[in-house]
Each structure stands twice: as C-alpha cells, then as structure tokens.
C-alpha cells in the first residue's frame, strides 16, 4: 500500500507543513518572482525550508509547485520537468519517513460556459503537473485554494488519468460558499463521488472561521478531512503584511478540529515552523477518530446537492425535458435550438423538481452534440442537478464532460457490455447512475426476476470498483392495466432493495396508469404506496398539484418531515381541490443546499438581464427600439436597474459568480447594441475613466477581470493593464487618460504591499485619480493603512465604490480638499 494511504488509514493525527513563501523570501526570493522558478535556480533554499518544517514536527511537506501550471509559468517552460524537480527536492529533504505532497493551485481560468476552457483542456493542464509530481516521488497530490467546483473536479480527473496516488482537494470558502457558489456540503458530496482520499479547506480564514465550514460537511465526510487555516486575517504593519495569530494561539484554536474528527492539520498563510511545532505539541498523543457520517447517493450541481434515500425527502426528477410527445421541443432540437428545453427546465424547477432529467433523443438529432450544449446552457439557468438520459454512450460521455458536479446517469441496464462501458465512465466522473433491471428483450414481470437482475448487475459494478453509493435501482413500473401485479412487484422490489441491500430506488411514475382513465389519481395513489415501501426518487411531472399534495402528505406519514414543518409551510391554507403548495418534497430543507432559483422566460428587458437571457435579449431590444423607445430609456429604465438588482442578489447570496457573470454578459450585449445610439444622441459624458491592474509581482487576475466586466457594463471606460503591473506604468496610464479612478487587485499577501507603492507614486506625480483596492487578502483596514481612497470585497461593491470615487474625483481639485 502507498505510504500516504497507510498514514491516512492509521489512527494517528497527521501534521503537515505551513506556508513556504515567507521562508523562501528569507532565503532570497525577490518580491514578485515565481517561487517555482526561484526553486529551480535555488534548490537549497527550497530544501532547507522543507527541513525547517520537518524539524518542527511535520509528517508531510508540500512541494513548491502551487503555481506550477502552464498558465502561471512563462511560455516555453517545461511544466512537467519543473514539477518533477520540485518533488525531487522535497523527496531529498523528506527521506523515507516523511510524506511528500505535490501541491497544485488554481489556474485562474474558468471552464465553459463561465470561461473559454473545456473541462478536458483543464484536465490536460493539470495532468502536466501531476505527471511531474508523480515522477519526482510525491506520495500524494493535493489541490489547494480552489474556489470553483469544475476546476477541482478537473484536478481529480487529471490525477486519476495519470497516476494512482491518493488525492486531496481543498476548497476556499467565503463564509459558507465558495466564490462560484459551492457550499461545503456540495463540495463534500462531489468529492466523495469522485473518490477523493482527503477532503480539505484552506486559506481565506483563520481557525475560528473554518469551524462552520467543517461542521457543514460533517454529515457526509465519510473520508478523512484536512484543515489548513491562516494565522488569522492579514494586516499591514510598518509596510509589511503580518498575520496576528502567534504560534500558541494558532495551535490552540486549530487543535480544536481534532474534536470534530480532523485527520490532518496544517497551516496556510502566515504560519511558520514555530506555528507547526506548537500545533504538533498541541495534538501530540491524541488519537484520530473517524467521524460518523452517512454515505447516501448524492447528485450535485455547482451550488446544490440532492441526497437520495434514507431519511431524505423524496427526490422528484422532472421528466419534461424529453421530446417524446412534444412536437415543439422535437422541432427545436432538430434545428439545434434550445429555447423550449430551457423553458421546460425552468418551469419544472419553479414547480419544485429536485433533479432535472434531460433527454434530447429524437430523429435527426445528433445527441452527442446537442446534449452537452443543453447541459452547458442549463448550468447557467438553473441550479438543480441534472440527470443525463440517453441510450447513446457518446452523448452521455459528452454530457458528463460538460458538467461541473455529479450528474445522475439514466441508465445502465443488463444489455451486454453496457455496464463495462458506462460503469467505469460513471466512476471516473463521480456520476451516480440508475440501474435498470432489464436483460434481453423479456420484461421481468415478477419482483424475483427483477431482483435477480439487480443482484447480478450490482455484483458486476462492485467488481469494476464502482462504489455502492453511486447506485440507484429503477423498480421498473409496468402498465397495471395489462399486468395486474405490476404495482405489487414494484412494492416488493423497493422494499428488498432498501432493507436487504441498502440501495435507493426510483421509478417512472406515469407508466403504471397507461390505458386507464383518471391517470393522475392512479399515479398519485401508486406514489403514496411506493413511498410507504421506501421509494427514494420518482421520475414524474412536478407540475401536478395532486402529485405535490400526495408527496408532501406521505413525507409526514413516513416521519421524514420533522414536526410536519414543510407540509405546514406549504399547505396551511389548503382547501380541497385548490392545489396548494408550490414545491415538492425533494426541494425541501433536507435537500436544498443554496444557490440561485430557477429562471423562467423573461417578460421584460430588466428580467432578461436579471435572468441572464442572452438568447432572448437582442430580439427584445430590437422590438423596443422599433416601438419608438429611446436608447437612453431602455438603458436607464431597464438594463441598469436589472444589473443593479443582480448586484443586490449577489450581495444577499441569492446569486453567485456563475449567475453574476451570465447577467453581466447579457447586460454587455444590450449595452453594445445601444452604445452607438447613445453616442449619436450625445447622451452626456460617460460614467468615468478607470485604470485597472493587478499589482507588480502578482499573476492572479480573475477577480480583477470580473470587476472590469462589471464596471464596463455600468458604462465606465475601463483600461485594463493586466497583471504584474509596476506602479510607474499604472500611474503613468492614469495621467495619460486623465483617469478618475485607479483600481488595484492583489491575491497574495506578499504582493499586497505593492499597492502602497502606487498610492505613494500617485501622490508624488500629482495624479487626481482616486485609488480603490481589493483582492482576497485585502481588507478595509489595510486599504486605510496605505492611504487608499476606497475598498471593495467583490465586483458588485467595486461598482458602487467606483461611483463614489468618480464623484469625488470630479468634484474636487485635489485630494486635500475632498
């Protein structure tokens, strides 16, 4: 067994190392230089830094490769060779008794549809690093400081593609969600599905701030977990970035995670060998106790998880995105159009569907092209997880490669070779799947026939290394009008799967009533009886009021709705025949995990911006212009109020970065169309001129890019100087264009001090521009300490702060008179 896996399986609490940037700076790393490139020319500096942590008590050292991807290194760098050399240096220091953990940080790029890269391309990028780290002797690979679920998934896929080393993944959270809206529970469920060996949280927060993150995922953290806090939040003292927590305070607070079941403890920004030594002393002799956690089947999107089975509410899988019997949808799919599919999806989520079944199978539809396109379109429109439904293996493969979380696959049957092809694919992508008890052409009518097929298929799946928690069984509802015992066979199949094998079950509801009158009455009664037998999920039309009533009432009777809370909230005003609640149980408290609500068709231009309706907005603008509405009226009365509401939703955590970007891009489409008309009409001076840059030495620009997009959408003239920009160039550009505002970004604690250089130079040159700062490590107190005029923690706040600063810059002759 790999020595890292032995260590993870032991009863010992493991101490990993702390931050390395400060140690390398003490050994000659110039501010702003890549630590990885510095390590190539100064291997002894890296080696002695590792040795400092080993002497302090670290059982593992992390390679100097956090920024070792092709996107963070100069063009032409041999990425694999660099990562191999850094792993070799760590191995030389570690010897045989200390683990070497290969570090991989974020690339700063987004996966489609938020960015330009495909998931496959990002996997290839990470594979270059993983290959070098494995060749250099790493015992484990760790992803650190990741904030997007798709990128974290790509890193795991790269590891599984290249090597068989254990994999750890750490995500960074802002409160209880990452930058792109992933909650700790969504993260834990997705990583569990992907077979990650070690779950983690690092950076951005001190020990106390990470407590709620860990508590949130404990219910499902069946794998060991790692906690890597900062030594408090940074502040500037005498021109240096310092972290306030001393070694003993840090150790005392971080050791508290042992009581929650932490397997690995270590330090992020601001921690030193002294912090790690104090931490090792604080946990010395304490055994590790694996936390008790359930292991349900879970289907996830970027921002929502739906647990299926056990004590969790019935998960309703919306069935309506399926061209069968829908001529409008069929015609659109044949033409490559997705509007009707998106409408049906939004409608179902608004009615309470927990998961959306997505099927594009129709004559003359190339499923392998249309299914991934629809998946990417749905990612930005709804936060409900998706169920990919196709008999076309190429389409399912393409759909899984387009999806950021853990999609459900419908389905794997006993057809020869299907499990062998689809089973490993689902395992690779961490995709739960529906097991369909069909072999050959004969329908299994009795429960015994179905259960025999299920048992054979489950044994085959387990033999392929597929974890049991990825499997759900279709109880196979046949038509009761032609087979009178069909329903009874379902009840027995459901009970046996639940009681004997611990497997959740689902079925397609409407099949049972085919050929009968009052089908909805039969369907709802059948659903109640199936739920009584333990049914976990149902594929049905969530728009049915009778279905909703039955499901909510059955949850109370099954003791899966504590104190009937969800039932009372939805049906307090119910009267017979009036419908009632607006949602089905699968969207209740047991399965909801945050994220934006579904968005139906936009009725106004303002709604189009709020909903990110890029497809519908252009025609709506043309119609508004044709009706005689002025461009300024459309902009000021519709588009700007819409993007302002998006900003408010973002601040209230109703929207996250994917929704923010989609709405911003929609706004930009509208603004670009209206801009020539506004210019022709001489509609007044622009909102202001702003120079944006990531400061010298810092190569992170994703946050700055988002701010630039938002500012441009609000009418500002934005000059983006890029990343790693010296103060001289920033101030020079501001003077050249007579800028109102300079916006500065920094992600690294070692480069945030460069912001002060720009402030000083601005004052020396007599530049009138106000300076606002931001970035993951920047705080309001830091901004004040360097003399910046404003601060914002995010892109929405930056727009508001820019408006204030432009007003100040244009209303004052000098800084002193403002």
C-alpha positions in Angstrom: 0.0 0.0 0.0 1.1 3.5 -0.8 2.7 5.1 2.4 0.3 8.1 2.2 -2.7 5.7 2.2 -1.2 3.8 5.1 -0.9 7.1 7.0 -4.4 8.1 6.2 -5.7 4.7 7.4 -3.8 4.9 10.7 -5.2 6.1 14.0 -2.7 8.9 14.1 -3.4 12.6 13.6 -1.1 13.9 10.8 0.6 17.3 10.9 1.5 18.7 7.5 3.7 21.8 7.0 2.8 25.5 6.8 3.4 28.5 4.5 6.7 28.5 2.4 6.6 31.9 0.7 8.0 33.7 3.8 10.8 31.2 4.3 11.8 31.4 0.7 11.8 35.2 0.9 14.1 34.9 3.8 16.4 32.8 1.6 16.5 35.3 -1.3 13.2 35.0 -3.2 12.6 38.5 -4.7 9.1 40.0 -4.3 7.0 39.1 -7.3 9.2 36.3 -8.7 7.7 32.9 -9.2 8.6 30.7 -6.2 8.7 27.7 -8.6 11.2 29.3 -11.0 13.2 30.5 -8.0 13.3 26.9 -6.7 14.9 25.7 -10.0 17.9 28.1 -9.5 18.0 27.9 -5.7 17.2 24.3 -4.8 18.9 24.5 -1.4 16.6 27.3 -0.3 13.6 25.1 -1.0 15.2 22.0 0.6 16.1 23.9 3.8 12.6 25.3 4.0 11.2 21.7 3.9 13.8 20.7 6.6 12.7 23.5 8.8 9.1 22.1 8.9 10.3 18.5 9.3 12.3 19.6 12.4 9.2 21.4 13.7 7.3 18.1 13.6 5.6 18.0 10.2 4.9 14.5 9.0 4.5 15.7 5.4 6.0 18.5 3.3 4.3 20.2 0.4 6.1 20.7 -2.9 6.9 24.1 -4.2 4.5 23.8 -7.1 1.4 25.7 -6.1 1.7 27.9 -9.2 3.4 25.3 -11.4 0.8 25.2 -14.2 1.4 26.4 -17.8 -1.0 29.3 -17.1 1.2 30.6 -14.2 4.6 30.0 -15.8 6.4 31.8 -18.7 5.6 30.4 -22.1 8.0 27.6 -23.1 8.5 26.4 -19.5 8.7 22.6 -19.3 5.9 22.2 -16.8 6.4 18.5 -16.2 10.1 18.8 -15.6 9.7 21.8 -13.2 7.1 19.9 -11.1 9.3 16.7 -11.2 12.3 18.7 -9.9 10.4 20.4 -7.1 9.0 17.0 -6.0 12.6 15.5 -6.1 13.8 18.3 -3.8 11.0 17.7 -1.4 11.8 14.0 -1.5 15.5 14.6 -0.8 14.5 16.6 2.4 11.8 14.1 3.4 13.7 10.9 3.1 11.6 7.7 3.7 9.9 8.8 6.9 8.1 12.0 5.8 5.5 12.2 3.2 5.8 14.4 0.1 2.6 16.0 -1.0 2.5 17.5 -4.5 0.7 20.9 -4.5 -1.5 22.1 -7.3 -3.2 25.5 -7.1 -5.9 27.1 -9.3 -5.1 28.1 -12.8 -7.1 31.4 -12.7 -9.1 30.2 -15.6 -12.8 29.2 -15.8 -14.4 26.2 -17.5 -17.1 26.7 -20.1 -19.7 28.2 -20.0 -18.1 30.7 -17.5 -14.8 30.7 -19.3 -13.2 29.6 -22.6 -11.6 26.3 -21.5 -13.3 22.9 -21.7 -13.1 20.5 -18.8 -10.9 18.2 -20.9 -8.5 21.0 -21.7 -8.2 21.8 -18.0 -7.6 18.2 -17.2 -4.7 18.2 -19.7 -3.2 21.3 -18.0 -3.3 19.6 -14.6 -2.0 16.3 -16.0 1.3 18.0 -16.9 1.8 18.9 -13.2 0.5 15.6 -11.8 2.8 13.6 -14.1 5.9 15.6 -13.0 5.0 15.3 -9.3 4.4 11.6 -9.6 7.7 11.1 -11.4 9.5 13.2 -8.8 8.5 10.9 -5.9 5.3 12.5 -4.5 3.3 10.3 -2.2 0.1 12.2 -2.6 -1.4 15.0 -4.7 -3.2 18.0 -3.1 -5.3 20.6 -4.8 -5.1 23.8 -2.7 -7.1 27.1 -2.6 -9.6 26.1 -5.3 -12.8 28.1 -5.4 -14.6 26.5 -8.4 -16.1 23.0 -8.3 -15.4 22.3 -12.0 -11.7 23.2 -11.6 -11.4 21.0 -8.5 -13.1 18.2 -10.5 -10.7 18.6 -13.4 -7.7 18.2 -11.0 -9.2 15.0 -9.6 -9.8 13.6 -13.1 -6.2 14.5 -14.1 -4.9 12.6 -11.1 -7.0 9.5 -11.9 -5.9 9.7 -15.5 -2.1 10.0 -14.8 -1.4 8.0 -11.6 -2.8 6.0 -8.7 -1.6 8.3 -5.9 -4.1 9.4 -3.2 -5.7 12.7 -3.9 -6.6 15.5 -1.5 -8.7 18.5 -2.5 -9.0 21.7 -0.5 -11.5 24.4 -1.3 -11.5 28.0 -0.1 -14.8 29.5 1.2 -16.1 33.0 1.8 -18.4 32.3 4.7 -20.3 29.2 3.7 -19.9 29.3 -0.1 -17.0 29.5 -2.5 -16.6 32.3 -5.0 -18.7 30.4 -7.6 -21.4 29.4 -5.1 -20.3 25.9 -3.9 -21.3 25.1 -0.3 -19.2 22.9 1.9 -21.8 20.1 1.6 -21.9 20.3 -2.2 -18.1 20.2 -2.2 -18.0 17.2 0.2 -20.7 15.2 -1.8 -19.0 15.8 -5.2 -15.5 14.9 -3.9 -16.9 11.8 -2.2 -18.5 10.7 -5.5 -15.2 11.3 -7.3 -13.4 9.0 -4.8 -11.1 11.7 -3.2 -9.0 10.3 -0.4 -8.8 13.5 1.7 -11.2 16.4 1.9 -9.9 19.8 2.9 -10.4 23.5 3.5 -7.6 26.1 3.3 -6.8 29.8 3.1 -9.0 32.8 3.4 -10.0 32.2 7.0 -8.4 31.7 10.4 -9.2 28.6 12.5 -12.4 30.1 14.0 -13.8 31.0 10.6 -13.3 27.4 9.4 -15.4 25.8 12.1 -18.7 26.4 10.4 -17.3 25.0 7.1 -16.3 21.8 8.7 -19.5 21.4 10.7 -21.4 21.9 7.5 -19.8 18.9 5.7 -19.5 16.6 8.7 -22.8 14.8 7.9 -21.2 13.4 4.8 -17.4 13.5 5.4 -17.0 9.7 5.4 -13.5 10.2 4.1 -10.7 11.8 6.2 -10.5 15.5 6.2 -7.8 18.2 6.4 -8.0 21.7 7.9 -5.4 24.4 6.9 -6.2 27.8 8.3 -4.3 31.1 8.1 -2.7 32.6 11.2 -5.6 35.0 11.4 -6.5 37.7 8.9 -3.7 39.8 7.5 -2.9 43.4 8.3 -0.2 45.9 7.3 2.3 47.0 9.9 5.3 49.2 9.0 4.9 48.4 5.3 4.8 44.6 5.9 1.9 42.2 5.8 1.6 40.4 9.1 -0.7 37.8 10.4 -1.9 38.4 14.0 -2.0 34.9 15.5 1.1 33.7 17.3 2.1 30.0 17.3 0.5 29.1 20.6 -2.9 30.8 19.8 -2.9 29.3 16.4 -2.2 25.8 17.7 -4.8 26.0 20.5 -7.6 27.0 18.1 -6.5 24.6 15.2 -6.3 21.7 17.6 -10.0 22.1 18.3 -10.7 20.4 14.9 -9.5 17.1 16.4 -12.8 17.0 18.4 -14.7 17.3 15.1 -12.7 14.4 13.5 -9.9 16.1 11.6 -7.3 13.7 10.3 -4.8 16.3 9.0 -3.9 19.7 10.5 -1.5 22.2 9.0 -1.1 25.9 8.3 -1.7 28.3 5.4 -0.8 32.0 5.0 1.2 33.4 7.9 2.2 30.2 9.5 5.8 29.3 10.2 7.8 26.3 11.5 7.1 27.8 15.0 3.3 27.5 14.4 3.7 23.9 13.2 5.8 23.0 16.1 3.2 24.4 18.5 0.5 22.6 16.6 2.4 19.3 16.8 2.7 19.7 20.6 -0.9 20.6 21.0 -2.2 17.3 19.4 0.6 15.0 20.5 -0.8 11.7 21.7 -4.3 12.4 20.7 -5.8 9.6 18.5 -7.8 10.2 15.4 -11.4 9.1 15.5 -13.1 8.9 12.1 -16.3 11.0 12.3 -19.6 9.1 11.8 -21.2 10.1 8.6 -23.9 8.8 6.3 -23.0 7.8 2.8 -26.1 8.5 0.6 -26.3 8.7 -3.1 -26.0 12.4 -3.9 -26.5 14.3 -7.1 -24.9 17.7 -7.3 -24.7 20.8 -9.4 -22.2 23.6 -8.8 -24.3 25.0 -6.0 -26.9 22.3 -4.9 -26.8 18.8 -3.6 -29.7 16.4 -3.5 -29.3 13.3 -1.3 -31.4 10.4 -2.2 -32.7 7.7 0.1 -32.6 7.0 3.8 -34.3 9.8 5.8 -34.1 12.3 3.0 -37.2 13.6 1.3 -38.5 12.1 -1.9 -36.4 13.5 -4.8 -38.7 14.4 -7.7 -36.8 14.1 -11.0 -38.6 16.3 -13.5 -39.4 14.3 -16.7 -40.5 17.0 -19.1 -37.2 17.8 -21.0 -37.9 14.9 -23.3 -39.0 15.2 -26.9 -41.3 12.2 -26.8 -44.8 13.5 -27.5 -43.6 17.2 -27.7 -43.5 18.3 -31.3 -42.3 21.8 -30.5 -39.4 20.6 -28.5 -38.6 18.0 -31.1 -38.6 20.5 -33.9 -36.3 22.9 -31.9 -33.8 20.2 -31.1 -33.7 19.1 -34.7 -32.9 22.7 -35.6 -30.3 23.0 -32.9 -32.4 25.4 -30.8 -32.7 25.1 -27.0 -35.3 27.7 -26.0 -38.2 25.2 -25.4 -35.9 22.9 -23.4 -34.7 25.7 -21.3 -38.3 26.9 -20.7 -39.4 23.4 -19.6 -36.4 23.1 -17.3 -37.1 26.4 -15.6 -40.8 25.7 -15.3 -40.1 22.3 -13.6 -37.6 23.8 -11.1 -40.1 26.5 -10.2 -42.6 23.7 -9.5 -40.2 22.0 -7.2 -38.3 19.4 -9.2 -35.1 18.5 -7.2 -33.3 17.0 -10.2 -34.0 17.5 -14.0 -34.0 14.6 -16.4 -32.5 15.8 -19.7 -33.3 13.8 -22.8 -32.7 15.0 -26.4 -33.3 11.7 -28.2 -35.3 12.3 -31.3 -35.0 11.5 -35.0 -32.4 13.7 -36.8 -31.0 14.9 -33.5 -27.2 14.3 -33.0 -27.4 13.7 -29.3 -23.6 13.8 -28.8 -23.6 17.4 -30.0 -27.0 18.7 -28.6 -26.8 17.1 -25.1 -23.6 18.8 -23.9 -24.8 22.1 -25.4 -28.0 21.9 -23.5 -26.2 20.9 -20.3 -24.0 24.0 -20.5 -27.0 26.2 -21.1 -28.8 24.7 -18.1 -25.8 25.2 -15.8 -26.3 29.0 -16.0 -30.1 28.9 -15.9 -31.0 26.5 -13.0 -29.2 25.3 -10.0 -31.0 21.9 -9.8 -28.6 18.9 -10.5 -29.1 17.2 -13.9 -29.9 13.6 -14.8 -28.5 12.8 -18.2 -30.9 10.4 -20.0 -29.7 8.7 -23.2 -29.1 5.4 -24.8 -26.2 7.0 -26.7 -22.9 6.4 -24.9 -21.2 9.1 -26.9 -23.8 11.6 -25.8 -23.6 10.6 -22.1 -19.8 10.9 -22.3 -20.0 14.3 -23.8 -22.6 15.4 -21.3 -20.5 14.3 -18.4 -17.5 16.2 -19.7 -19.7 19.3 -19.9 -20.9 19.1 -16.3 -19.2 20.6 -13.2 -20.7 18.5 -10.5 -22.0 14.9 -10.1 -24.8 14.3 -12.7 -27.1 11.4 -12.4 -26.9 9.0 -15.4 -30.1 7.3 -16.7 -29.4 4.4 -17.1 -27.3 1.3 -17.0 -29.1 -1.9 -18.0 -28.1 -5.5 -18.3 -27.6 -5.1 -22.1 -24.3 -6.9 -22.9 -21.3 -4.7 -22.4 -23.2 -1.6 -21.2 -22.1 -1.9 -17.6 -18.5 -2.5 -18.8 -18.6 0.7 -20.9 -20.7 3.0 -18.7 -19.8 1.8 -15.2 -16.1 3.0 -15.4 -17.2 6.2 -17.1 -19.6 7.0 -14.2 -17.0 6.1 -11.6 -14.4 8.3 -13.3 -16.8 11.3 -13.3 -18.2 10.6 -9.9 -21.6 10.2 -11.5 -24.4 8.3 -9.7 -26.4 6.1 -12.0 -29.8 4.4 -12.3 -29.5 0.6 -12.6 -32.3 -0.7 -14.9 -33.3 -4.3 -14.3 -33.5 -5.3 -17.9 -31.7 -8.2 -19.7 -32.5 -9.1 -23.2 -36.0 -8.4 -24.7 -38.1 -10.1 -22.0 -39.6 -7.8 -19.4 -39.1 -9.0 -15.8 -42.6 -9.1 -14.6 -42.1 -10.5 -11.1 -40.1 -9.0 -8.3 -38.0 -12.1 -8.1 -37.0 -11.7 -11.8 -36.1 -8.0 -11.2 -34.2 -8.6 -8.1 -32.1 -11.4 -9.7 -31.1 -9.0 -12.5 -30.3 -6.2 -10.0 -28.1 -8.6 -7.9 -26.1 -9.6 -11.0 -25.6 -6.0 -12.1 -24.6 -4.8 -8.7 -22.1 -7.6 -8.4 -20.7 -6.6 -11.8 -20.5 -3.0 -10.8 -18.7 -3.7 -7.5 -16.3 -5.9 -9.4 -15.4 -2.9 -11.5 -14.5 -0.9 -8.4 -17.7 1.2 -8.6 -18.7 2.3 -5.1 -22.1 1.2 -3.9 -23.2 4.8 -3.1 -23.3 5.6 -6.8 -26.0 3.1 -7.5 -29.8 3.6 -7.5 -32.2 0.9 -8.7 -35.2 1.5 -11.0 -38.1 -0.5 -9.6 -39.5 -0.7 -13.2 -43.1 0.4 -13.2 -45.0 -1.6 -15.8 -48.5 -1.0 -17.0 -51.0 -2.2 -14.4 -53.9 -2.3 -17.0 -52.2 -5.2 -18.8 -50.2 -6.7 -15.9 -52.4 -6.5 -12.7 -49.5 -7.5 -10.4 -47.2 -4.8 -11.8 -47.6 -2.5 -8.9 -47.1 -5.2 -6.3 -43.8 -6.2 -7.9 -42.7 -2.6 -7.6 -43.5 -2.5 -3.9 -41.6 -5.8 -3.2 -38.6 -4.6 -5.3 -38.4 -1.3 -3.5 -38.6 -2.9 0.0 -36.0 -5.6 -0.8 -33.5 -3.1 -2.3 -33.9 -0.8 0.8 -33.9 -3.5 3.5 -31.6 -6.2 2.2 -29.1 -4.2 0.1 -29.4 -0.6 1.4 -29.9 0.7 -2.2 -32.2 3.6 -3.0 -34.9 3.2 -5.7 -36.7 5.2 -8.2 -39.2 4.7 -11.0 -41.0 6.4 -13.8 -44.4 7.1 -12.4 -46.7 7.6 -15.4 -46.1 4.1 -16.9 -48.3 2.5 -14.2 -51.5 4.1 -15.4 -51.2 3.9 -19.2 -54.5 3.0 -20.7 -56.6 3.9 -17.7 -58.9 6.8 -17.0 -58.2 9.3 -14.2 -54.5 8.6 -14.6 -53.4 11.3 -12.2 -55.5 9.6 -9.5 -53.9 6.3 -10.1 -50.4 7.8 -10.3 -50.7 9.7 -7.0 -52.1 6.6 -5.2 -49.3 4.5 -6.6 -46.8 7.1 -5.5 -48.1 7.1 -1.9 -47.9 3.3 -1.8 -44.4 3.2 -3.2 -43.2 5.8 -0.7 -44.7 3.6 2.0 -42.4 0.8 0.7 -39.4 3.2 0.8 -39.2 4.8 -2.6 -36.4 7.4 -2.7 -37.0 9.2 -6.0 -39.6 9.4 -8.7 -39.4 10.5 -12.3 -42.5 12.5 -12.9 -44.1 15.8 -13.9 -43.6 18.1 -10.9 -46.3 20.5 -12.2 -49.1 18.1 -11.0 -50.8 19.6 -7.9 -52.1 16.1 -6.9 -48.6 14.7 -7.0 -47.4 17.5 -4.8 -50.2 17.0 -2.3 -49.6 13.3 -2.1 -45.8 13.6 -1.8 -46.0 16.2 1.0 -48.6 14.3 3.0 -46.7 11.0 2.6 -43.5 12.6 3.9 -45.3 13.5 7.1 -46.6 9.9 7.5 -43.2 8.5 6.7 -41.7 10.6 9.5 -39.4 12.4 7.1 -40.9 15.8 7.7 -40.0 16.8 11.3 -43.0 18.3 13.1 -44.6 18.4 9.6 -42.7 21.7 9.0 -42.5 21.5 5.3 -46.1 20.3 5.0 -47.5 23.1 7.2 -45.4 25.8 5.4 -46.8 24.7 2.0 -50.4 23.7 2.9 -51.5 25.8 5.8 -54.1 27.5 3.6 -55.1 24.3 1.6 -58.7 23.7 0.6 -59.8 20.5 -1.2 -59.3 21.0 -5.0 -57.3 24.2 -4.8 -53.9 22.7 -5.4 -51.8 24.0 -2.6 -48.0 24.1 -2.2 -45.7 25.3 -4.8 -43.0 22.7 -4.4 -42.4 19.0 -4.0 -40.6 17.5 -1.0 -37.3 17.0 -2.9 -36.7 20.8 -2.7 -37.3 20.9 1.0 -34.8 21.6 3.7 -33.4 18.1 3.5 -32.0 18.5 0.0 -31.6 22.2 -0.6 -28.1 23.5 -0.4 -28.2 27.1 -1.6 -27.9 28.6 -5.0 -30.0 30.7 -7.3 -33.6 29.9 -8.1 -34.8 28.8 -11.4 -35.4 31.5 -14.0 -38.3 31.2 -16.4 -38.9 33.1 -19.6 -38.2 36.9 -19.3 -41.1 39.2 -19.9 -39.2 42.4 -19.8 -35.7 43.6 -20.7 -35.0 44.1 -17.0 -35.9 40.5 -16.3 -33.8 39.4 -19.3 -30.7 40.9 -17.6 -31.6 39.5 -14.2 -32.1 36.1 -15.6 -29.1 36.2 -17.9 -31.2 35.6 -21.0 -28.5 36.2 -23.6 -30.6 34.4 -26.3 -33.7 36.5 -25.8 -32.4 39.9 -25.1 -31.3 41.0 -28.6 -34.8 40.5 -30.1 -36.4 42.3 -27.1 -34.1 45.3 -27.6 -34.9 45.4 -31.3 -38.6 45.3 -30.6 -38.3 48.1 -28.0 -36.4 50.3 -30.5 -38.9 49.5 -33.2 -41.7 50.6 -31.0 -40.0 54.1 -30.6 -38.4 53.8 -27.2 -35.2 55.8 -26.9 -31.9 54.1 -26.3 -31.4 56.1 -23.1 -34.8 55.0 -21.8 -34.0 51.3 -22.4 -30.6 51.6 -20.8 -31.6 53.7 -17.8 -35.1 52.3 -17.3 -34.5 48.6 -17.9 -30.9 47.4 -18.3 -29.2 49.4 -15.5 -32.0 48.6 -12.9 -31.7 45.0 -13.9 -28.0 44.7 -13.4 -28.3 46.6 -10.1 -30.8 44.0 -8.9 -28.4 41.3 -9.9 -25.8 43.0 -7.7 -28.2 43.0 -4.8 -29.0 39.3 -5.3 -25.2 38.7 -5.3 -24.7 40.5 -2.1 -27.6 38.6 -0.5 -26.1 35.3 -1.6 -29.1 34.6 -3.8 -26.8 34.7 -6.8 -23.2 33.5 -7.1 -20.5 34.2 -9.6 -21.9 32.0 -12.4 -25.2 33.9 -12.3 -23.4 37.2 -11.9 -21.2 36.6 -15.0 -24.2 35.4 -17.1 -26.2 38.5 -16.3 -23.2 40.7 -16.8 -22.6 39.2 -20.3 -26.3 39.7 -21.1 -26.0 43.4 -20.0 -23.0 43.8 -22.2 -24.9 42.5 -25.2 -27.5 45.1 -24.6 -25.1 47.9 -23.9 -23.1 47.2 -27.0 -26.2 47.4 -29.1 -27.3 50.7 -27.6 -23.9 52.4 -27.3 -23.9 53.8 -30.9 -27.4 55.2 -30.5 -26.4 56.8 -27.2 -23.3 58.3 -28.8 -25.2 59.6 -31.8 -27.7 61.3 -29.5 -24.8 62.8 -27.5 -26.4 61.5 -24.3 -23.8 63.1 -22.0 -20.4 62.3 -20.5 -19.5 58.7 -19.7 -19.7 57.3 -16.2 -16.0 57.7 -15.7 -12.5 56.5 -16.7 -10.9 53.8 -14.7 -7.5 52.1 -14.9 -7.4 48.6 -13.6 -4.4 46.4 -12.8 -3.1 43.5 -10.7 -0.1 44.9 -8.9 3.6 44.1 -9.6 4.6 40.6 -8.7 1.1 39.2 -8.6 0.0 37.0 -11.6 -3.6 36.4 -10.4 -6.2 38.3 -12.4 -9.5 36.5 -12.3 -11.0 38.8 -9.7 -9.8 41.9 -11.5 -11.2 40.7 -14.8 -14.7 40.2 -13.2 -14.5 43.8 -11.8 -13.5 45.1 -15.2 -16.6 43.4 -16.8 -19.0 44.8 -14.2 -17.6 48.3 -14.5 -17.8 48.2 -18.3 -21.4 47.1 -18.0 -22.2 50.1 -15.9 -20.9 52.5 -18.6 -17.3 53.1 -17.3 -14.4 53.5 -19.7 -12.1 50.8 -18.4 -8.4 50.4 -19.3 -7.2 47.0 -18.2 -3.4 46.9 -17.8 -3.4 43.2 -16.9 -1.4 41.5 -14.2 2.0 42.0 -12.7 2.0 45.8 -13.5 4.5 48.2 -11.9 3.3 51.3 -10.1 5.1 53.5 -12.7 3.0 52.1 -15.5 -0.3 52.3 -13.6 0.1 55.9 -12.6 1.5 56.9 -16.0 -1.6 55.4 -17.7 -3.8 57.2 -15.3 -2.1 60.5 -16.1 -2.2 59.9 -19.8 -6.0 59.3 -20.0 -6.8 61.6 -17.1 -8.4 58.7 -15.2 -10.9 59.3 -12.4 -10.1 56.0 -10.6 -7.3 53.5 -10.3 -8.4 50.0 -9.3 -5.7 47.7 -7.8 -6.0 44.0 -7.2 -3.8 41.6 -5.2 -4.3 38.0 -4.2 -1.0 37.3 -2.5 0.0 38.6 1.0 3.5 39.1 -0.4 2.3 41.5 -3.1 -0.5 43.4 -1.5 2.2 45.8 -0.1 2.8 46.9 -3.7 -0.5 48.7 -3.6 1.1 51.2 -1.2 3.8 51.9 -3.9 1.0 53.1 -6.3 -0.6 55.3 -3.7 2.8 57.0 -3.0 3.6 57.4 -6.6 0.1 58.8 -7.3 0.7 61.5 -4.7 4.2 62.3 -5.9 3.0 62.7 -9.5 0.0 64.9 -8.6 -2.4 62.4 -10.2 -6.0 63.2 -9.4 -7.3 59.6 -9.7 -8.8 58.1 -6.6 -7.5 54.6 -5.7 -9.6 51.7 -4.8 -8.2 48.3 -3.8 -9.5 44.8 -3.5 -8.5 41.1 -3.6 -8.8 38.0 -1.4 -6.2 39.1 1.1 -7.1 42.8 1.2 -9.2 44.3 3.9 -10.8 47.7 4.6 -8.3 48.3 7.4 -5.4 47.5 5.0 -6.8 50.0 2.5 -7.0 52.7 5.1 -3.5 52.0 6.3 -1.9 52.6 2.9 -3.9 55.7 2.1 -6.2 54.1 -0.5 -9.4 56.1 -1.1 -11.7 53.1 -1.2 -12.0 49.3 -0.8 -14.4 46.6 -2.0 -14.5 42.9 -1.2 -16.2 42.0 -4.6 -17.1 43.1 -8.0 -20.6 44.4 -7.1 -19.2 46.5 -4.3 -16.5 47.8 -6.7 -19.1 49.3 -9.0 -20.7 51.1 -6.1 -17.3 52.3 -4.8 -16.3 53.4 -8.3 -19.4 55.7 -8.5 -18.5 57.3 -5.2 -14.9 57.8 -6.1 -15.6 59.2 -9.6 -17.9 61.7 -8.0 -15.2 62.7 -5.5 -12.5 62.9 -8.3 -14.7 65.1 -10.5 -15.9 67.3 -7.7 -12.6 68.1 -6.1 -9.4 69.8 -7.4 -7.1 68.0 -5.0 -7.1 65.1 -2.6 -6.7 67.5 0.3 -10.0 69.4 -0.4 -12.2 66.3 -0.7 
